[in-house]
């Protein structure tokens, strides 16, 4: 019988209950006229600092191009510096390449912290799970969770699972990680809905499309099935594309989850005990700080 390869995790008793990777500069671009706006992280950071004084905060590093090259083409990295919009949803902003690189750095730092025994959350923007190897799209410029998964393998995690519960399919993550050894991609997302992908499962990519306005109990059943697939994979590391736009009052989706459902997802992570890091993706409601808090507090084991 084949035994699962494991990496040694040493938990430091002085580690905080939750480590937040955050750089305030990620709020220095964008506009309040767009759903993906600076207030998402400003308000969330303020809320979490006030609600959880025992949690740790760390400035992320900026990812080097050699790390970005794990998932992206040289042409795409060059394109990030060209001052023209990528598409209607993904405009060019001054220094967007550096903002995206810091978001990647935060994801990789969160993954490294998880492999060192910490629970870690990257509270950064822009999000990333729509970005493909050679294309920015859907508010996303670089695919930080795909890069973090590949970087974690370089750090010794042979098996890495990506669990994406954002309301939109992580098409970029799927495309980058497809058929790569030791990697699993799972996604539960609204369909029909942007970007119109994720209707079938194949190879190492598992998808659960959820119709708009599906009752939350049924949506949770699909989330539970996706989580079982992650656990059955027996990963050394779980990376979570933590999007909170499946919330019932999110302005750009038609889904039905409530704050307590995101807490349920956090409890599953906590109960599993597998090294894990989460990366903020979507979530455009004014309630985003409370939704993140519900998820992280449950994952931390209700520690404050």
C-alpha positions in Angstrom: 0.0 0.0 0.0 1.4 3.4 -1.0 2.0 5.7 1.9 1.4 9.5 1.7 4.5 11.6 1.6 4.4 14.3 4.2 6.6 17.2 5.0 7.5 18.0 8.6 5.5 20.9 10.1 6.8 22.5 13.2 4.3 24.8 14.9 5.9 27.6 17.0 3.8 28.2 20.2 4.5 31.9 19.8 2.9 32.1 16.4 -0.3 34.3 16.3 -3.6 32.5 15.8 -3.8 34.0 12.3 -1.1 35.8 10.2 -2.3 38.5 7.8 -0.1 39.4 4.9 -1.0 43.0 4.0 0.6 46.0 2.3 -1.4 49.2 2.5 0.0 50.2 -0.9 -2.4 47.7 -2.5 -5.1 50.4 -2.0 -3.2 53.1 -3.9 -4.8 52.4 -7.3 -8.3 52.0 -8.6 -11.6 53.9 -8.1 -14.7 53.8 -6.0 -16.6 53.7 -9.2 -15.5 50.0 -9.8 -16.6 46.9 -7.8 -12.9 46.0 -7.3 -12.0 49.1 -5.3 -9.5 50.2 -2.6 -12.2 50.3 0.1 -12.4 46.5 0.0 -9.0 46.1 1.7 -8.9 49.4 3.6 -12.2 48.6 5.5 -11.3 44.9 5.9 -7.9 45.7 7.4 -9.3 48.2 9.8 -12.0 45.8 10.9 -9.7 42.9 11.5 -7.1 44.9 13.4 -9.8 46.2 15.7 -11.5 42.8 16.2 -8.5 40.6 16.6 -5.6 42.4 18.3 -3.7 39.1 18.9 -3.5 38.3 15.1 -0.1 39.0 13.4 0.5 41.3 10.5 3.3 41.1 8.1 4.4 43.1 5.0 4.7 40.8 2.0 7.7 40.7 -0.3 7.5 41.6 -3.9 7.7 38.5 -6.2 10.7 38.3 -8.5 10.1 37.7 -12.3 11.7 34.3 -11.9 8.9 33.4 -9.6 6.2 34.9 -11.9 7.7 32.8 -14.7 6.5 29.6 -13.0 3.1 30.5 -14.4 3.3 33.4 -16.8 5.0 34.0 -20.2 7.7 36.7 -20.7 5.3 38.4 -23.1 2.7 38.7 -20.5 5.1 40.2 -17.9 6.2 42.7 -20.5 2.6 43.6 -21.3 1.9 44.6 -17.7 4.0 47.7 -18.2 2.3 48.9 -21.4 -0.1 51.7 -20.7 -3.3 50.4 -22.3 -6.3 48.6 -20.9 -6.3 44.8 -20.9 -10.1 44.6 -21.3 -13.2 46.4 -20.1 -13.0 44.9 -16.6 -9.2 45.1 -16.3 -7.9 48.6 -17.0 -4.3 49.7 -16.9 -3.2 51.6 -13.8 0.1 53.2 -13.1 2.4 50.7 -11.3 -0.2 47.9 -11.7 2.7 45.6 -12.4 4.2 46.3 -9.0 0.8 46.0 -7.2 0.3 42.6 -8.8 3.8 41.5 -7.9 3.2 42.4 -4.3 0.0 40.4 -4.3 1.9 37.4 -5.7 4.6 37.9 -3.1 1.9 37.9 -0.3 0.4 34.7 -1.6 3.8 33.0 -1.7 4.7 34.3 1.7 1.3 33.0 3.1 2.0 29.6 1.6 5.5 29.5 3.1 4.0 30.5 6.5 1.5 27.7 6.2 4.3 25.2 5.5 6.0 26.5 8.7 2.9 25.7 10.7 1.0 29.0 10.6 -2.5 29.9 9.4 -2.0 32.7 7.0 -4.3 35.0 4.9 -3.3 37.3 2.1 -5.4 40.5 2.3 -4.2 42.1 -0.9 -5.4 43.3 -4.3 -5.6 42.9 -7.2 -7.2 39.4 -7.1 -5.7 36.8 -9.4 -7.6 33.6 -10.3 -8.8 34.7 -13.7 -5.3 35.6 -15.0 -4.0 33.0 -17.5 -0.4 32.4 -18.5 -0.6 35.2 -21.1 -3.7 37.3 -20.4 -4.9 39.6 -17.7 -8.7 39.6 -17.3 -11.6 39.9 -14.8 -9.9 42.4 -12.4 -6.8 40.0 -12.4 -3.3 40.7 -13.7 -1.1 37.9 -12.3 -2.4 34.6 -10.9 -1.0 34.6 -7.4 -2.6 31.4 -6.2 -1.3 29.4 -9.2 2.2 30.8 -8.7 2.0 30.2 -4.9 1.1 26.5 -5.6 4.0 26.1 -8.0 6.4 27.9 -5.6 5.2 25.7 -2.7 6.3 22.7 -4.7 9.7 24.2 -5.0 9.7 24.5 -1.2 9.0 20.8 -0.8 5.2 20.4 -0.8 4.8 17.6 -3.3 1.0 17.7 -3.3 -0.8 21.0 -3.3 -4.6 21.5 -3.6 -6.3 24.7 -4.6 -9.8 25.1 -3.2 -11.6 28.0 -5.0 -15.0 29.0 -3.5 -15.2 32.4 -5.2 -18.5 32.9 -7.0 -16.6 33.1 -10.4 -14.8 30.1 -11.9 -11.0 30.3 -11.5 -10.4 29.8 -15.2 -6.8 31.1 -15.1 -5.8 28.9 -12.2 -7.4 25.9 -13.9 -5.5 26.6 -17.2 -2.2 27.1 -15.5 -2.4 24.0 -13.2 -4.0 21.6 -15.6 -2.2 18.3 -15.8 0.7 19.5 -13.6 1.9 16.6 -11.4 1.0 16.8 -7.7 -1.6 19.5 -8.1 -5.4 19.6 -7.7 -7.7 22.4 -8.7 -11.3 22.5 -7.4 -13.9 25.2 -7.9 -17.5 25.8 -6.9 -18.9 28.8 -8.8 -21.9 30.4 -10.4 -22.9 29.2 -13.8 -24.1 30.8 -16.0 -21.8 33.6 -15.0 -18.5 35.2 -15.7 -16.2 33.9 -17.3 -18.5 31.2 -18.7 -16.1 28.3 -18.0 -15.9 25.5 -15.4 -18.9 23.4 -16.6 -17.0 20.0 -16.5 -14.4 18.2 -14.6 -11.3 16.7 -16.2 -7.9 15.3 -15.3 -6.7 17.2 -12.1 -9.4 19.9 -12.4 -12.8 19.4 -10.5 -15.7 21.8 -11.0 -19.1 22.2 -9.4 -21.1 24.8 -11.4 -24.0 26.2 -9.3 -27.0 27.9 -10.9 -27.9 31.4 -9.9 -30.3 31.6 -6.9 -29.6 28.0 -5.9 -30.7 27.5 -2.3 -27.8 27.9 0.1 -28.2 24.4 1.5 -27.7 23.0 -2.0 -24.7 25.3 -2.6 -23.2 24.1 0.7 -23.6 20.5 -0.4 -21.5 21.2 -3.5 -18.9 23.0 -1.3 -18.8 20.0 1.0 -18.2 17.7 -2.0 -15.4 19.9 -3.3 -13.8 19.9 0.2 -14.0 16.1 0.3 -12.2 16.0 -3.0 -9.5 18.2 -1.5 -9.2 16.0 1.6 -9.2 12.8 -0.5 -6.2 14.2 -2.4 -4.2 14.2 0.8 -2.4 17.4 0.1 0.7 18.7 1.9 -0.7 22.1 1.5 -4.2 23.6 0.8 -4.3 27.0 -0.9 -7.7 28.7 -0.8 -9.0 31.2 -3.4 -11.2 32.9 -0.8 -13.7 34.9 -2.7 -16.7 36.2 -0.8 -18.9 37.1 -3.8 -21.1 34.1 -3.3 -22.7 36.1 -0.5 -26.5 36.7 -0.9 -26.1 40.5 -1.0 -23.1 40.8 -3.3 -23.8 43.3 -6.0 -22.4 41.4 -9.0 -23.6 37.8 -8.5 -26.8 35.9 -7.8 -25.9 33.5 -5.1 -27.3 32.9 -1.6 -24.6 32.2 1.0 -24.7 34.0 4.4 -21.9 34.9 6.7 -22.4 31.8 8.8 -21.8 29.7 5.7 -18.3 31.2 5.3 -17.7 30.4 8.9 -18.6 26.8 8.1 -15.9 26.8 5.4 -13.4 28.0 8.0 -14.4 25.3 10.4 -13.8 22.7 7.8 -10.3 24.0 7.3 -9.7 24.1 11.1 -10.9 20.6 11.6 -8.8 19.2 8.8 -5.6 20.5 10.3 -3.8 20.4 7.0 -1.3 23.3 6.4 -3.3 26.0 4.6 -3.1 29.5 3.4 -5.9 31.6 1.9 -5.8 34.5 -0.6 -8.5 37.1 -1.0 -10.1 37.0 -4.5 -13.5 38.5 -5.0 -16.2 39.9 -2.7 -17.8 43.3 -3.4 -20.4 43.7 -0.8 -20.1 46.4 1.9 -20.2 43.4 4.3 -16.9 42.0 3.1 -15.0 42.8 6.3 -17.5 40.8 8.3 -17.5 37.9 5.8 -13.7 37.6 5.9 -13.9 37.8 9.7 -16.4 35.0 9.9 -14.2 32.7 7.8 -10.9 33.5 9.5 -12.3 33.4 13.0 -13.7 29.9 12.4 -10.5 28.7 10.7 -8.4 30.1 13.6 -10.6 28.1 16.0 -12.5 31.1 17.4 -9.3 32.6 18.7 -9.1 36.4 18.9 
